[in-house]
């Protein structure tokens, strides 16, 4: 849905992107890579189909992906 703007389940184009709220502690589905929560927070952006409710989660930055790989590999 992030790349094609079409739901893979129902084919709808009614896709909404739910961004992270950086001012809110623990907003959204975040991945934490350190014990210092605000320093190690990598936002997971959600894409939701407004017809069927299907949800995809994406880490949208290459830096975030690199940090996750280093932390959890």
PDB file of N, CA, C, O and CB in Angstrom:
ATOM      1  N   UNK A   1       0.829  -1.194   0.000  1.00  0.00           N
ATOM      2  CA  UNK A   1       0.000   0.000   0.000  1.00  0.00           C
ATOM      3  C   UNK A   1       0.866   1.248   0.000  1.00  0.00           C
ATOM      4  O   UNK A   1       0.498   2.267  -0.584  1.00  0.00           O
ATOM      5  CB  UNK A   1      -0.939   0.004   1.205  1.00  0.00           C
ATOM      6  N   UNK A   2       2.021   1.165   0.659  1.00  0.00           N
ATOM      7  CA  UNK A   2       2.925   2.316   0.691  1.00  0.00           C
ATOM      8  C   UNK A   2       3.397   2.675  -0.715  1.00  0.00           C
ATOM      9  O   UNK A   2       3.416   3.848  -1.088  1.00  0.00           O
ATOM     10  CB  UNK A   2       4.133   2.026   1.598  1.00  0.00           C
ATOM     11  N   UNK A   3       3.771   1.677  -1.481  1.00  0.00           N
ATOM     12  CA  UNK A   3       4.361   1.939  -2.788  1.00  0.00           C
ATOM     13  C   UNK A   3       3.343   2.046  -3.916  1.00  0.00           C
ATOM     14  O   UNK A   3       3.578   2.765  -4.887  1.00  0.00           O
ATOM     15  CB  UNK A   3       5.338   0.866  -3.113  1.00  0.00           C
ATOM     16  N   UNK A   4       2.218   1.346  -3.808  1.00  0.00           N
ATOM     17  CA  UNK A   4       1.275   1.317  -4.913  1.00  0.00           C
ATOM     18  C   UNK A   4      -0.039   2.018  -4.663  1.00  0.00           C
ATOM     19  O   UNK A   4      -0.823   2.196  -5.595  1.00  0.00           O
ATOM     20  CB  UNK A   4       1.002  -0.063  -5.269  1.00  0.00           C
ATOM     21  N   UNK A   5      -0.308   2.422  -3.433  1.00  0.00           N
ATOM     22  CA  UNK A   5      -1.556   3.096  -3.051  1.00  0.00           C
ATOM     23  C   UNK A   5      -2.796   2.262  -3.356  1.00  0.00           C
ATOM     24  O   UNK A   5      -3.875   2.808  -3.586  1.00  0.00           O
ATOM     25  CB  UNK A   5      -1.660   4.427  -3.762  1.00  0.00           C
ATOM     26  N   UNK A   6      -2.639   0.928  -3.358  1.00  0.00           N
ATOM     27  CA  UNK A   6      -3.764   0.018  -3.572  1.00  0.00           C
ATOM     28  C   UNK A   6      -3.701  -1.065  -2.503  1.00  0.00           C
ATOM     29  O   UNK A   6      -2.633  -1.616  -2.238  1.00  0.00           O
ATOM     30  CB  UNK A   6      -3.734  -0.606  -5.014  1.00  0.00           C
ATOM     31  N   UNK A   7      -4.835  -1.373  -1.893  1.00  0.00           N
ATOM     32  CA  UNK A   7      -4.893  -2.425  -0.893  1.00  0.00           C
ATOM     33  C   UNK A   7      -4.684  -3.787  -1.556  1.00  0.00           C
ATOM     34  O   UNK A   7      -5.378  -4.110  -2.520  1.00  0.00           O
ATOM     35  CB  UNK A   7      -6.238  -2.385  -0.140  1.00  0.00           C
ATOM     36  N   UNK A   8      -3.733  -4.599  -1.054  1.00  0.00           N
ATOM     37  CA  UNK A   8      -3.496  -5.908  -1.656  1.00  0.00           C
ATOM     38  C   UNK A   8      -4.601  -6.920  -1.346  1.00  0.00           C
ATOM     39  O   UNK A   8      -4.673  -7.968  -1.987  1.00  0.00           O
ATOM     40  CB  UNK A   8      -2.174  -6.449  -1.182  1.00  0.00           C
ATOM     41  N   UNK A   9      -5.441  -6.624  -0.393  1.00  0.00           N
ATOM     42  CA  UNK A   9      -6.515  -7.551  -0.019  1.00  0.00           C
ATOM     43  C   UNK A   9      -7.796  -7.317  -0.808  1.00  0.00           C
ATOM     44  O   UNK A   9      -8.409  -8.270  -1.288  1.00  0.00           O
ATOM     45  CB  UNK A   9      -6.808  -7.431   1.459  1.00  0.00           C
ATOM     46  N   UNK A  10      -8.210  -6.046  -0.949  1.00  0.00           N
ATOM     47  CA  UNK A  10      -9.509  -5.775  -1.585  1.00  0.00           C
ATOM     48  C   UNK A  10      -9.411  -4.904  -2.833  1.00  0.00           C
ATOM     49  O   UNK A  10     -10.403  -4.738  -3.542  1.00  0.00           O
ATOM     50  CB  UNK A  10     -10.426  -5.110  -0.596  1.00  0.00           C
ATOM     51  N   UNK A  11      -8.221  -4.338  -3.119  1.00  0.00           N
ATOM     52  CA  UNK A  11      -8.043  -3.522  -4.316  1.00  0.00           C
ATOM     53  C   UNK A  11      -8.479  -2.075  -4.171  1.00  0.00           C
ATOM     54  O   UNK A  11      -8.443  -1.322  -5.145  1.00  0.00           O
ATOM     55  CB  UNK A  11      -8.785  -4.130  -5.433  1.00  0.00           C
ATOM     56  N   UNK A  12      -8.887  -1.674  -2.988  1.00  0.00           N
ATOM     57  CA  UNK A  12      -9.342  -0.298  -2.765  1.00  0.00           C
ATOM     58  C   UNK A  12      -8.188   0.690  -2.883  1.00  0.00           C
ATOM     59  O   UNK A  12      -7.029   0.343  -2.657  1.00  0.00           O
ATOM     60  CB  UNK A  12     -10.001  -0.170  -1.387  1.00  0.00           C
ATOM     61  N   UNK A  13      -8.521   1.911  -3.236  1.00  0.00           N
ATOM     62  CA  UNK A  13      -7.540   3.003  -3.265  1.00  0.00           C
ATOM     63  C   UNK A  13      -7.747   3.965  -2.098  1.00  0.00           C
ATOM     64  O   UNK A  13      -7.109   5.016  -2.045  1.00  0.00           O
ATOM     65  CB  UNK A  13      -7.630   3.766  -4.593  1.00  0.00           C
ATOM     66  N   UNK A  14      -8.617   3.623  -1.179  1.00  0.00           N
ATOM     67  CA  UNK A  14      -8.870   4.461   0.003  1.00  0.00           C
ATOM     68  C   UNK A  14      -7.851   4.102   1.082  1.00  0.00           C
ATOM     69  O   UNK A  14      -8.168   3.409   2.048  1.00  0.00           O
ATOM     70  CB  UNK A  14     -10.340   4.270   0.536  1.00  0.00           C
ATOM     71  N   UNK A  15      -6.638   4.579   0.901  1.00  0.00           N
ATOM     72  CA  UNK A  15      -5.528   4.272   1.791  1.00  0.00           C
ATOM     73  C   UNK A  15      -5.177   5.522   2.592  1.00  0.00           C
ATOM     74  O   UNK A  15      -5.083   6.619   2.041  1.00  0.00           O
ATOM     75  CB  UNK A  15      -4.297   3.759   0.992  1.00  0.00           C
ATOM     76  N   UNK A  16      -4.986   5.345   3.895  1.00  0.00           N
ATOM     77  CA  UNK A  16      -4.611   6.453   4.770  1.00  0.00           C
ATOM     78  C   UNK A  16      -3.276   6.117   5.416  1.00  0.00           C
ATOM     79  O   UNK A  16      -3.063   4.996   5.877  1.00  0.00           O
ATOM     80  CB  UNK A  16      -5.709   6.723   5.853  1.00  0.00           C
ATOM     81  N   UNK A  17      -2.383   7.090   5.444  1.00  0.00           N
ATOM     82  CA  UNK A  17      -1.076   6.955   6.106  1.00  0.00           C
ATOM     83  C   UNK A  17      -1.179   7.581   7.481  1.00  0.00           C
ATOM     84  O   UNK A  17      -1.542   8.750   7.610  1.00  0.00           O
ATOM     85  CB  UNK A  17       0.072   7.625   5.271  1.00  0.00           C
ATOM     86  N   UNK A  18      -0.859   6.803   8.518  1.00  0.00           N
ATOM     87  CA  UNK A  18      -0.877   7.293   9.897  1.00  0.00           C
ATOM     88  C   UNK A  18       0.571   7.526  10.312  1.00  0.00           C
ATOM     89  O   UNK A  18       1.310   6.567  10.533  1.00  0.00           O
ATOM     90  CB  UNK A  18      -1.601   6.278  10.871  1.00  0.00           C
ATOM     91  N   UNK A  19       0.990   8.794  10.422  1.00  0.00           N
ATOM     92  CA  UNK A  19       2.386   9.080  10.762  1.00  0.00           C
ATOM     93  C   UNK A  19       2.645   8.956  12.262  1.00  0.00           C
ATOM     94  O   UNK A  19       1.717   8.915  13.070  1.00  0.00           O
ATOM     95  CB  UNK A  19       2.765  10.478  10.289  1.00  0.00           C
ATOM     96  N   UNK A  20       3.896   8.899  12.602  1.00  0.00           N
ATOM     97  CA  UNK A  20       4.314   8.936  14.000  1.00  0.00           C
ATOM     98  C   UNK A  20       4.127  10.353  14.524  1.00  0.00           C
ATOM     99  O   UNK A  20       4.220  11.318  13.765  1.00  0.00           O
ATOM    100  CB  UNK A  20       5.796   8.472  14.161  1.00  0.00           C
ATOM    101  N   UNK A  21       3.865  10.478  15.809  1.00  0.00           N
ATOM    102  CA  UNK A  21       3.787  11.781  16.463  1.00  0.00           C
ATOM    103  C   UNK A  21       5.033  11.905  17.346  1.00  0.00           C
ATOM    104  O   UNK A  21       5.038  11.385  18.461  1.00  0.00           O
ATOM    105  CB  UNK A  21       2.446  11.938  17.308  1.00  0.00           C
ATOM    106  N   UNK A  22       6.083  12.578  16.878  1.00  0.00           N
ATOM    107  CA  UNK A  22       7.354  12.603  17.605  1.00  0.00           C
ATOM    108  C   UNK A  22       7.290  13.290  18.973  1.00  0.00           C
ATOM    109  O   UNK A  22       8.177  13.082  19.802  1.00  0.00           O
ATOM    110  CB  UNK A  22       8.383  13.285  16.769  1.00  0.00           C
ATOM    111  N   UNK A  23       6.266  14.097  19.224  1.00  0.00           N
ATOM    112  CA  UNK A  23       6.155  14.790  20.513  1.00  0.00           C
ATOM    113  C   UNK A  23       5.498  13.917  21.578  1.00  0.00           C
ATOM    114  O   UNK A  23       5.545  14.242  22.765  1.00  0.00           O
ATOM    115  CB  UNK A  23       5.362  16.081  20.347  1.00  0.00           C
ATOM    116  N   UNK A  24       4.885  12.811  21.160  1.00  0.00           N
ATOM    117  CA  UNK A  24       4.187  11.943  22.103  1.00  0.00           C
ATOM    118  C   UNK A  24       5.040  10.748  22.449  1.00  0.00           C
ATOM    119  O   UNK A  24       5.557  10.070  21.561  1.00  0.00           O
ATOM    120  CB  UNK A  24       2.848  11.487  21.533  1.00  0.00           C
ATOM    121  N   UNK A  25       5.190  10.484  23.721  1.00  0.00           N
ATOM    122  CA  UNK A  25       5.900   9.298  24.176  1.00  0.00           C
ATOM    123  C   UNK A  25       5.063   8.070  23.829  1.00  0.00           C
ATOM    124  O   UNK A  25       3.862   8.041  24.100  1.00  0.00           O
ATOM    125  CB  UNK A  25       6.190   9.368  25.708  1.00  0.00           C
ATOM    126  N   UNK A  26       5.676   7.077  23.246  1.00  0.00           N
ATOM    127  CA  UNK A  26       5.034   5.797  22.929  1.00  0.00           C
ATOM    128  C   UNK A  26       3.844   5.940  21.989  1.00  0.00           C
ATOM    129  O   UNK A  26       2.857   5.219  22.137  1.00  0.00           O
ATOM    130  CB  UNK A  26       4.586   5.125  24.199  1.00  0.00           C
ATOM    131  N   UNK A  27       3.916   6.843  21.037  1.00  0.00           N
ATOM    132  CA  UNK A  27       2.825   6.959  20.065  1.00  0.00           C
ATOM    133  C   UNK A  27       3.026   5.946  18.956  1.00  0.00           C
ATOM    134  O   UNK A  27       4.133   5.795  18.440  1.00  0.00           O
ATOM    135  CB  UNK A  27       2.745   8.391  19.482  1.00  0.00           C
ATOM    136  N   UNK A  28       1.981   5.266  18.595  1.00  0.00           N
ATOM    137  CA  UNK A  28       2.049   4.337  17.476  1.00  0.00           C
ATOM    138  C   UNK A  28       2.816   3.069  17.785  1.00  0.00           C
ATOM    139  O   UNK A  28       3.098   2.755  18.942  1.00  0.00           O
ATOM    140  CB  UNK A  28       2.667   5.008  16.307  1.00  0.00           C
ATOM    141  N   UNK A  29       3.143   2.360  16.747  1.00  0.00           N
ATOM    142  CA  UNK A  29       3.932   1.130  16.859  1.00  0.00           C
ATOM    143  C   UNK A  29       5.381   1.501  16.639  1.00  0.00           C
ATOM    144  O   UNK A  29       5.836   1.578  15.498  1.00  0.00           O
ATOM    145  CB  UNK A  29       3.464   0.036  15.832  1.00  0.00           C
ATOM    146  N   UNK A  30       6.103   1.730  17.702  1.00  0.00           N
ATOM    147  CA  UNK A  30       7.504   2.101  17.587  1.00  0.00           C
ATOM    148  C   UNK A  30       8.382   0.912  17.936  1.00  0.00           C
ATOM    149  O   UNK A  30       7.971   0.010  18.665  1.00  0.00           O
ATOM    150  CB  UNK A  30       7.830   3.298  18.494  1.00  0.00           C
ATOM    151  N   UNK A  31       9.594   0.925  17.405  1.00  0.00           N
ATOM    152  CA  UNK A  31      10.597  -0.060  17.761  1.00  0.00           C
ATOM    153  C   UNK A  31      11.644   0.676  18.579  1.00  0.00           C
ATOM    154  O   UNK A  31      12.178   1.698  18.147  1.00  0.00           O
ATOM    155  CB  UNK A  31      11.222  -0.756  16.488  1.00  0.00           C
ATOM    156  N   UNK A  32      11.934   0.155  19.756  1.00  0.00           N
ATOM    157  CA  UNK A  32      12.888   0.793  20.648  1.00  0.00           C
ATOM    158  C   UNK A  32      14.188   0.017  20.630  1.00  0.00           C
ATOM    159  O   UNK A  32      14.200  -1.196  20.840  1.00  0.00           O
ATOM    160  CB  UNK A  32      12.330   0.890  22.079  1.00  0.00           C
ATOM    161  N   UNK A  33      15.298   0.726  20.375  1.00  0.00           N
ATOM    162  CA  UNK A  33      16.596   0.074  20.230  1.00  0.00           C
ATOM    163  C   UNK A  33      17.538   0.346  21.396  1.00  0.00           C
ATOM    164  O   UNK A  33      18.649  -0.184  21.426  1.00  0.00           O
ATOM    165  CB  UNK A  33      17.244   0.517  18.954  1.00  0.00           C
ATOM    166  N   UNK A  34      17.115   1.161  22.352  1.00  0.00           N
ATOM    167  CA  UNK A  34      17.906   1.414  23.554  1.00  0.00           C
ATOM    168  C   UNK A  34      16.967   1.473  24.747  1.00  0.00           C
ATOM    169  O   UNK A  34      15.747   1.533  24.589  1.00  0.00           O
ATOM    170  CB  UNK A  34      18.730   2.734  23.426  1.00  0.00           C
ATOM    171  N   UNK A  35      17.541   1.457  25.932  1.00  0.00           N
ATOM    172  CA  UNK A  35      16.716   1.602  27.144  1.00  0.00           C
ATOM    173  C   UNK A  35      16.261   3.042  27.315  1.00  0.00           C
ATOM    174  O   UNK A  35      15.240   3.305  27.951  1.00  0.00           O
ATOM    175  CB  UNK A  35      17.496   1.145  28.393  1.00  0.00           C
ATOM    176  N   UNK A  36      17.017   3.975  26.748  1.00  0.00           N
ATOM    177  CA  UNK A  36      16.617   5.388  26.764  1.00  0.00           C
ATOM    178  C   UNK A  36      15.575   5.559  25.663  1.00  0.00           C
ATOM    179  O   UNK A  36      15.911   5.809  24.506  1.00  0.00           O
ATOM    180  CB  UNK A  36      17.861   6.364  26.549  1.00  0.00           C
ATOM    181  N   UNK A  37      14.328   5.424  26.034  1.00  0.00           N
ATOM    182  CA  UNK A  37      13.227   5.290  25.090  1.00  0.00           C
ATOM    183  C   UNK A  37      13.210   6.360  24.003  1.00  0.00           C
ATOM    184  O   UNK A  37      13.087   6.028  22.824  1.00  0.00           O
ATOM    185  CB  UNK A  37      11.936   5.325  25.829  1.00  0.00           C
ATOM    186  N   UNK A  38      13.329   7.611  24.364  1.00  0.00           N
ATOM    187  CA  UNK A  38      13.218   8.658  23.357  1.00  0.00           C
ATOM    188  C   UNK A  38      14.418   8.717  22.424  1.00  0.00           C
ATOM    189  O   UNK A  38      14.304   9.213  21.303  1.00  0.00           O
ATOM    190  CB  UNK A  38      13.039   9.984  24.024  1.00  0.00           C
ATOM    191  N   UNK A  39      15.560   8.221  22.867  1.00  0.00           N
ATOM    192  CA  UNK A  39      16.747   8.232  22.013  1.00  0.00           C
ATOM    193  C   UNK A  39      16.743   7.078  21.023  1.00  0.00           C
ATOM    194  O   UNK A  39      17.260   7.215  19.915  1.00  0.00           O
ATOM    195  CB  UNK A  39      18.004   8.174  22.861  1.00  0.00           C
ATOM    196  N   UNK A  40      16.171   5.951  21.403  1.00  0.00           N
ATOM    197  CA  UNK A  40      16.219   4.769  20.555  1.00  0.00           C
ATOM    198  C   UNK A  40      14.902   4.447  19.886  1.00  0.00           C
ATOM    199  O   UNK A  40      14.645   3.286  19.568  1.00  0.00           O
ATOM    200  CB  UNK A  40      16.655   3.602  21.352  1.00  0.00           C
ATOM    201  N   UNK A  41      14.070   5.430  19.667  1.00  0.00           N
ATOM    202  CA  UNK A  41      12.750   5.203  19.088  1.00  0.00           C
ATOM    203  C   UNK A  41      12.808   5.270  17.566  1.00  0.00           C
ATOM    204  O   UNK A  41      13.233   6.276  16.996  1.00  0.00           O
ATOM    205  CB  UNK A  41      11.746   6.228  19.625  1.00  0.00           C
ATOM    206  N   UNK A  42      12.379   4.192  16.914  1.00  0.00           N
ATOM    207  CA  UNK A  42      12.276   4.184  15.456  1.00  0.00           C
ATOM    208  C   UNK A  42      10.789   4.075  15.125  1.00  0.00           C
ATOM    209  O   UNK A  42      10.150   3.080  15.467  1.00  0.00           O
ATOM    210  CB  UNK A  42      13.113   2.995  14.807  1.00  0.00           C
ATOM    211  N   UNK A  43      10.236   5.087  14.464  1.00  0.00           N
ATOM    212  CA  UNK A  43       8.802   5.061  14.181  1.00  0.00           C
ATOM    213  C   UNK A  43       8.432   4.025  13.124  1.00  0.00           C
ATOM    214  O   UNK A  43       9.143   3.830  12.139  1.00  0.00           O
ATOM    215  CB  UNK A  43       8.341   6.429  13.732  1.00  0.00           C
ATOM    216  N   UNK A  44       7.308   3.374  13.358  1.00  0.00           N
ATOM    217  CA  UNK A  44       6.731   2.459  12.385  1.00  0.00           C
ATOM    218  C   UNK A  44       5.465   3.130  11.872  1.00  0.00           C
ATOM    219  O   UNK A  44       4.520   3.350  12.629  1.00  0.00           O
ATOM    220  CB  UNK A  44       6.433   1.032  13.012  1.00  0.00           C
ATOM    221  N   UNK A  45       5.451   3.450  10.601  1.00  0.00           N
ATOM    222  CA  UNK A  45       4.345   4.172   9.983  1.00  0.00           C
ATOM    223  C   UNK A  45       3.305   3.155   9.518  1.00  0.00           C
ATOM    224  O   UNK A  45       3.643   2.115   8.952  1.00  0.00           O
ATOM    225  CB  UNK A  45       4.841   5.057   8.789  1.00  0.00           C
ATOM    226  N   UNK A  46       2.038   3.472   9.768  1.00  0.00           N
ATOM    227  CA  UNK A  46       0.963   2.553   9.395  1.00  0.00           C
ATOM    228  C   UNK A  46       0.211   3.059   8.175  1.00  0.00           C
ATOM    229  O   UNK A  46      -0.047   4.254   8.031  1.00  0.00           O
ATOM    230  CB  UNK A  46      -0.004   2.358  10.563  1.00  0.00           C
ATOM    231  N   UNK A  47      -0.132   2.124   7.304  1.00  0.00           N
ATOM    232  CA  UNK A  47      -0.983   2.390   6.152  1.00  0.00           C
ATOM    233  C   UNK A  47      -2.231   1.536   6.331  1.00  0.00           C
ATOM    234  O   UNK A  47      -2.137   0.323   6.519  1.00  0.00           O
ATOM    235  CB  UNK A  47      -0.246   2.076   4.784  1.00  0.00           C
ATOM    236  N   UNK A  48      -3.401   2.172   6.271  1.00  0.00           N
ATOM    237  CA  UNK A  48      -4.656   1.485   6.558  1.00  0.00           C
ATOM    238  C   UNK A  48      -5.609   1.618   5.375  1.00  0.00           C
ATOM    239  O   UNK A  48      -5.785   2.705   4.825  1.00  0.00           O
ATOM    240  CB  UNK A  48      -5.304   2.047   7.839  1.00  0.00           C
ATOM    241  N   UNK A  49      -6.221   0.498   4.989  1.00  0.00           N
ATOM    242  CA  UNK A  49      -7.262   0.509   3.969  1.00  0.00           C
ATOM    243  C   UNK A  49      -8.581   0.871   4.649  1.00  0.00           C
ATOM    244  O   UNK A  49      -9.012   0.192   5.581  1.00  0.00           O
ATOM    245  CB  UNK A  49      -7.360  -0.877   3.234  1.00  0.00           C
ATOM    246  N   UNK A  50      -9.208   1.921   4.187  1.00  0.00           N
ATOM    247  CA  UNK A  50     -10.451   2.389   4.801  1.00  0.00           C
ATOM    248  C   UNK A  50     -11.683   1.633   4.298  1.00  0.00           C
ATOM    249  O   UNK A  50     -12.801   1.939   4.713  1.00  0.00           O
ATOM    250  CB  UNK A  50     -10.624   3.869   4.538  1.00  0.00           C
ATOM    251  N   UNK A  51     -11.497   0.655   3.415  1.00  0.00           N
ATOM    252  CA  UNK A  51     -12.619  -0.190   2.998  1.00  0.00           C
ATOM    253  C   UNK A  51     -12.652  -1.507   3.768  1.00  0.00           C
ATOM    254  O   UNK A  51     -13.700  -1.889   4.290  1.00  0.00           O
ATOM    255  CB  UNK A  51     -12.539  -0.469   1.499  1.00  0.00           C
ATOM    256  N   UNK A  52     -11.519  -2.206   3.846  1.00  0.00           N
ATOM    257  CA  UNK A  52     -11.531  -3.518   4.496  1.00  0.00           C
ATOM    258  C   UNK A  52     -10.814  -3.551   5.842  1.00  0.00           C
ATOM    259  O   UNK A  52     -10.970  -4.512   6.596  1.00  0.00           O
ATOM    260  CB  UNK A  52     -10.909  -4.526   3.588  1.00  0.00           C
ATOM    261  N   UNK A  53     -10.027  -2.515   6.160  1.00  0.00           N
ATOM    262  CA  UNK A  53      -9.342  -2.461   7.445  1.00  0.00           C
ATOM    263  C   UNK A  53      -7.957  -3.091   7.467  1.00  0.00           C
ATOM    264  O   UNK A  53      -7.321  -3.148   8.519  1.00  0.00           O
ATOM    265  CB  UNK A  53     -10.174  -3.119   8.458  1.00  0.00           C
ATOM    266  N   UNK A  54      -7.485  -3.563   6.326  1.00  0.00           N
ATOM    267  CA  UNK A  54      -6.146  -4.141   6.261  1.00  0.00           C
ATOM    268  C   UNK A  54      -5.110  -3.086   6.643  1.00  0.00           C
ATOM    269  O   UNK A  54      -5.246  -1.920   6.272  1.00  0.00           O
ATOM    270  CB  UNK A  54      -5.857  -4.703   4.845  1.00  0.00           C
ATOM    271  N   UNK A  55      -4.066  -3.495   7.391  1.00  0.00           N
ATOM    272  CA  UNK A  55      -3.033  -2.566   7.862  1.00  0.00           C
ATOM    273  C   UNK A  55      -1.654  -3.101   7.491  1.00  0.00           C
ATOM    274  O   UNK A  55      -1.373  -4.290   7.641  1.00  0.00           O
ATOM    275  CB  UNK A  55      -3.138  -2.352   9.397  1.00  0.00           C
ATOM    276  N   UNK A  56      -0.798  -2.204   7.004  1.00  0.00           N
ATOM    277  CA  UNK A  56       0.616  -2.513   6.791  1.00  0.00           C
ATOM    278  C   UNK A  56       1.439  -1.579   7.662  1.00  0.00           C
ATOM    279  O   UNK A  56       1.086  -0.414   7.845  1.00  0.00           O
ATOM    280  CB  UNK A  56       1.016  -2.373   5.282  1.00  0.00           C
ATOM    281  N   UNK A  57       2.539  -2.097   8.200  1.00  0.00           N
ATOM    282  CA  UNK A  57       3.469  -1.309   9.004  1.00  0.00           C
ATOM    283  C   UNK A  57       4.785  -1.196   8.264  1.00  0.00           C
ATOM    284  O   UNK A  57       5.290  -2.180   7.723  1.00  0.00           O
ATOM    285  CB  UNK A  57       3.679  -1.941  10.403  1.00  0.00           C
ATOM    286  N   UNK A  58       5.352   0.028   8.238  1.00  0.00           N
ATOM    287  CA  UNK A  58       6.599   0.278   7.508  1.00  0.00           C
ATOM    288  C   UNK A  58       7.554   1.120   8.343  1.00  0.00           C
ATOM    289  O   UNK A  58       7.148   2.075   9.007  1.00  0.00           O
ATOM    290  CB  UNK A  58       6.311   0.977   6.168  1.00  0.00           C
ATOM    291  N   UNK A  59       8.834   0.747   8.296  1.00  0.00           N
ATOM    292  CA  UNK A  59       9.913   1.631   8.739  1.00  0.00           C
ATOM    293  C   UNK A  59      10.351   2.332   7.474  1.00  0.00           C
ATOM    294  O   UNK A  59      10.830   1.689   6.539  1.00  0.00           O
ATOM    295  CB  UNK A  59      11.121   0.845   9.459  1.00  0.00           C
ATOM    296  N   UNK A  60      10.195   3.646   7.431  1.00  0.00           N
ATOM    297  CA  UNK A  60      10.367   4.373   6.173  1.00  0.00           C
ATOM    298  C   UNK A  60      11.755   4.947   5.932  1.00  0.00           C
ATOM    299  O   UNK A  60      12.016   5.464   4.846  1.00  0.00           O
ATOM    300  CB  UNK A  60       9.395   5.470   6.120  1.00  0.00           C
ATOM    301  N   UNK A  61      12.654   4.873   6.908  1.00  0.00           N
ATOM    302  CA  UNK A  61      13.977   5.459   6.698  1.00  0.00           C
ATOM    303  C   UNK A  61      15.049   4.378   6.642  1.00  0.00           C
ATOM    304  O   UNK A  61      14.977   3.384   7.366  1.00  0.00           O
ATOM    305  CB  UNK A  61      14.301   6.464   7.809  1.00  0.00           C
ATOM    306  N   UNK A  62      16.031   4.575   5.789  1.00  0.00           N
ATOM    307  CA  UNK A  62      17.139   3.620   5.701  1.00  0.00           C
ATOM    308  C   UNK A  62      17.959   3.636   6.992  1.00  0.00           C
ATOM    309  O   UNK A  62      18.503   2.607   7.395  1.00  0.00           O
ATOM    310  CB  UNK A  62      18.043   3.944   4.486  1.00  0.00           C
ATOM    311  N   UNK A  63      18.050   4.788   7.633  1.00  0.00           N
ATOM    312  CA  UNK A  63      18.777   4.881   8.901  1.00  0.00           C
ATOM    313  C   UNK A  63      18.095   4.026   9.970  1.00  0.00           C
ATOM    314  O   UNK A  63      18.762   3.329  10.735  1.00  0.00           O
ATOM    315  CB  UNK A  63      18.869   6.353   9.369  1.00  0.00           C
ATOM    316  N   UNK A  64      16.760   4.085  10.017  1.00  0.00           N
ATOM    317  CA  UNK A  64      16.022   3.257  10.964  1.00  0.00           C
ATOM    318  C   UNK A  64      16.238   1.776  10.714  1.00  0.00           C
ATOM    319  O   UNK A  64      16.413   1.000  11.653  1.00  0.00           O
ATOM    320  CB  UNK A  64      14.549   3.575  10.896  1.00  0.00           C
ATOM    321  N   UNK A  65      16.225   1.383   9.446  1.00  0.00           N
ATOM    322  CA  UNK A  65      16.441  -0.021   9.098  1.00  0.00           C
ATOM    323  C   UNK A  65      17.850  -0.477   9.472  1.00  0.00           C
ATOM    324  O   UNK A  65      18.037  -1.594   9.954  1.00  0.00           O
ATOM    325  CB  UNK A  65      16.201  -0.240   7.602  1.00  0.00           C
ATOM    326  N   UNK A  66      18.831   0.381   9.252  1.00  0.00           N
ATOM    327  CA  UNK A  66      20.213   0.051   9.623  1.00  0.00           C
ATOM    328  C   UNK A  66      20.352  -0.121  11.129  1.00  0.00           C
ATOM    329  O   UNK A  66      21.018  -1.045  11.595  1.00  0.00           O
ATOM    330  CB  UNK A  66      21.175   1.140   9.133  1.00  0.00           C
ATOM    331  N   UNK A  67      19.725   0.765  11.884  1.00  0.00           N
ATOM    332  CA  UNK A  67      19.783   0.687  13.358  1.00  0.00           C
ATOM    333  C   UNK A  67      19.128  -0.589  13.854  1.00  0.00           C
ATOM    334  O   UNK A  67      19.655  -1.245  14.753  1.00  0.00           O
ATOM    335  CB  UNK A  67      19.097   1.912  14.000  1.00  0.00           C
ATOM    336  N   UNK A  68      17.994  -0.948  13.287  1.00  0.00           N
ATOM    337  CA  UNK A  68      17.307  -2.176  13.674  1.00  0.00           C
ATOM    338  C   UNK A  68      18.186  -3.389  13.391  1.00  0.00           C
ATOM    339  O   UNK A  68      18.293  -4.296  14.216  1.00  0.00           O
ATOM    340  CB  UNK A  68      15.964  -2.303  12.931  1.00  0.00           C
ATOM    341  N   UNK A  69      18.812  -3.396  12.222  1.00  0.00           N
ATOM    342  CA  UNK A  69      19.669  -4.514  11.856  1.00  0.00           C
ATOM    343  C   UNK A  69      20.845  -4.656  12.822  1.00  0.00           C
ATOM    344  O   UNK A  69      21.170  -5.764  13.249  1.00  0.00           O
ATOM    345  CB  UNK A  69      20.179  -4.340  10.430  1.00  0.00           C
ATOM    346  N   UNK A  70      21.482  -3.535  13.165  1.00  0.00           N
ATOM    347  CA  UNK A  70      22.615  -3.567  14.085  1.00  0.00           C
ATOM    348  C   UNK A  70      22.198  -4.013  15.484  1.00  0.00           C
ATOM    349  O   UNK A  70      22.919  -4.755  16.152  1.00  0.00           O
ATOM    350  CB  UNK A  70      23.271  -2.198  14.153  1.00  0.00           C
ATOM    351  N   UNK A  71      21.015  -3.547  15.920  1.00  0.00           N
ATOM    352  CA  UNK A  71      20.564  -3.834  17.274  1.00  0.00           C
ATOM    353  C   UNK A  71      20.096  -5.272  17.455  1.00  0.00           C
ATOM    354  O   UNK A  71      20.382  -5.893  18.479  1.00  0.00           O
ATOM    355  CB  UNK A  71      19.457  -2.898  17.645  1.00  0.00           C
ATOM    356  N   UNK A  72      19.385  -5.803  16.476  1.00  0.00           N
ATOM    357  CA  UNK A  72      18.713  -7.084  16.657  1.00  0.00           C
ATOM    358  C   UNK A  72      19.335  -8.251  15.886  1.00  0.00           C
ATOM    359  O   UNK A  72      18.839  -9.374  15.974  1.00  0.00           O
ATOM    360  CB  UNK A  72      17.297  -6.946  16.256  1.00  0.00           C
ATOM    361  N   UNK A  73      20.407  -8.006  15.136  1.00  0.00           N
ATOM    362  CA  UNK A  73      21.042  -9.102  14.378  1.00  0.00           C
ATOM    363  C   UNK A  73      21.914  -9.940  15.264  1.00  0.00           C
ATOM    364  O   UNK A  73      22.524 -10.903  14.798  1.00  0.00           O
ATOM    365  CB  UNK A  73      21.868  -8.557  13.220  1.00  0.00           C
TER     366      UNK A  73
END
